[in-house]
Amino acid sequence: MYISWEDFKRNIEEFTTLSDEINDNWILHKSEELHQSYLTKKKVIEVESLVITIEYHIAYSISYSTPILCLNCWRQDGTLLSMEDCWKILNFDDSDDMYSTLTQLDHPVLLRPFLTLHPCKTAELLQRMFLSSKNLVVSWLSAIGPSVKLDVDLAYARLT
């Protein structure tokens, strides 16, 4: 199952409206240009006495016609963590096929390298799990978010 650009845009606008109501701090970066709107959120975590900031981006993959989750992790001093360090922080282990799961790709809007949950299985996930969802972005994010330490507030369930 794929999602059209128009449905993606509607879904993230609904998502942002609810985020504002519940103070969940998602920011919509809106553009009138085709495929240029996306969401961002920052989260600070502590891992082994290190303070790490994770910035999440939800954008639209033109190639896959699905949402895509991009992220970057950095230390308090502003230095980016390597992909391997992010794998450790996010608890990916050697048994995971890490390069095909969380890999470095260009952000679809910003065109800069980001760690990205690879979108190749997203259409399949949407097809199997969310045939009746009214907001595929929320359903998809609820399923994949925990794998990258991104909790989705239960209040978003009312959009699905």
Disulfide bonds with the S-S distance in Angstrom:
none
